[in-house]
Amino acid sequence: MSRVLVSGGSGFVGRFIVEDLLRQGHEVRVSGRTQPSETFFTRPVRFIRHELDPETDFDELFSGVDCFVHAAFDHLSGHYRGGEGDDPGNFRRRNQCASVRLFEAARRAGVRRAVFLSSRAVYGTQPTGMALDEETSCRPDTLYGEVKLAVEEELRKLSRPGFETVSLRVTGVYGPSGGRKPHKWSALIEGYLAGRPVMPRVGTEVHGEDVATAVVLLLDAPIWREPILNVSDIVLDRRDMLEIVKRETGSPHPLPDRADAGALNVMATNRLRAMAWRPRGMEAVREFLHTEFRRLRAGGY
């Protein structure tokens, strides 16, 4: 089994990755700004404190590390797109320059594999309804997308035999939050149950556990063939998600209208599925919501 460092491992997506690595028997270290509580993960994990700062000496982070998963991202709380606030220069410095420095340090230390959590935001605005595969020309229309794409490009330059790299372009991620925090749909569900109108919307989603499965699959694979992989699962209409909520709660409130899914740019995941990645589709949504409502039944939402 490998010794794996996960930057941002106590973050929303990072936690899923850490837990899956632990289940598979890997030795996991987590790095980031804030040390999680002792009960945050299901098993003990070594924590190393560091900031995303390109002036930091990152070399010691990678002592004895076989694989590196870079899931850290410094942004305004609750915002990725627009997460730079009124300081775009430092946003780029922390998330682009520091990320490149981390990968450079990993290569110097002899890390054999590195995974970067990128985003579908790198594709930006595309023709209405066009499917997005890994060969689609990227046109990021946010600073967030620009930064993710810039790190992807630098990482590809660093790749060489003995230092294999891959960027995962991940769509919107859902699932339970660590530390009993609200999840991404909490406010939406609360509003629906309170009888407030819900605007129609449709988007692509993937459960955090399925993202983690993709990461661990890549770390354990005998060989990598692709430097870029899309990670996406379902096209989810709010109506379908809230229909599950309605069944779970017996809510009398009407569901929103169905949105136009034909205009959506859906990411193709053929490359990842060819490696036997199998996300769980709507079943994962149903399981997640059922578990959440079972846990919260006594106190209400």
RASULJO-V264530 format. One record per helix or strand of 2 or more residues. SS is the DSSP state (@ for helix, = for strand). FROM is the first residue (numbers start at 1). TO is the last residue. If there is no record, write none. Layout:
BEGIN
((SS FROM TO) (SS FROM TO))
END
This chain:
BEGIN
((= 3 7) (@ 12 23) (= 27 32) (= 46 49) (@ 59 62) (= 67 70) (@ 88 108) (= 113 119) (@ 120 123) (@ 143 158) (= 163 170) (= 172 174) (@ 178 180) (@ 186 193) (= 202 207) (@ 208 220) (= 228 231) (= 234 237) (@ 238 249) (@ 261 263) (@ 270 273) (@ 281 296))
END
